[in-house]
Amino acid sequence: MARHSKGVVALSVLLVAGVTGGGAWVWRDAHAGQGTRAAAPDRVRTATVTRTDLSDSRTLPGTLGFGTPHTLKGAGKGIVTRLPKPGARAVRGKALYRIDDRPVPVFFGDTPFFRTLAKSGVRGHDVSVLGDNLRALGYETGAAVTSRKTGDGDEGEEFTPALAAALERWQHDTGQAATGALAPGQAVVLPGPVRVDTVQAQPGDPADGPLLTYTSAAKTVTVAMEATAVGTVKAGNRAAVTLPDGRTIRGTVTSLGRTVQGGSAQDSAQQTGPATIDVTVVPDRATDVQSLDAAAVQVRFDSTTRKGVLAVPVGALVALREGGYAVQRPDGTLIAVTTGMFAGGLVEVSGKGVAAGAEVVTAS
């Protein structure tokens, strides 16, 4: 080596930070191949090639609770006479509050009653909500009559004499005026069996103002994830939630928010952090969190798993001038490797001469 001092420059070993968290980069001449010996230092740190499972995961802080509250506004004329208490649950067909001392029952759906339903032949999604709920409550409505507009999708169900008769029977059974017609304000449409969060109105207030806020009845975990990383997670992915008492429970990603929060030029000036999107995780078993209404938690998202692969510390990688990577044996021999997943400071490696139990030089 001393006779070729100029050539040694091309073959010298240069250790610098790199490769996801500080790896060892070794630049060498393009003519050097597998099995080439690099000058090994007198004292080196080594690691063992291990066979293990790698998981591409990230752990982020989250908040356990009932989710974002939504405001419920009343409809129609009248005076509020009774309201539910915070924590009450909305039940299909049961009254949630009273207007003019008249019970206002709950139906589940996505379209409120915005008009009076009384005339046969009227179609719409509000009619579908009425029909779906009466059938769910056990009332015979006859065959649901629906049709489609060309290019515009479903028009909704038709208000038929059979549906009107079912409505009248339900009204009679629940102590209402059995008219066979339904006007706005006589029933409230909610997205499901929600939970009352706060009560905003008081007895004596007008019926058409904000009455209360509601949340999901099921506890969820909300995680603010950087918008640039949200592509690594999708609905249906599994997650692990660590509770304040140290227990780790399993959950499932159910939704990703569509609203980006923060990250504007003004936010950057105020140093409020990067743009984020809310990711919702639902615990697999409600009983795991039944003793908690709200808590700060940690959530680990596992997006990809590689089982039974050979792995070394990232710091054991050697970047070659001609491209690709190698690992270095304690005697200085370089072994070309193909890299796979990077996770938790380890990297998946494969190649001729790479085996579990082998020792390699590492910078970390």
Disulfide bonds with the S-S distance in Angstrom:
none
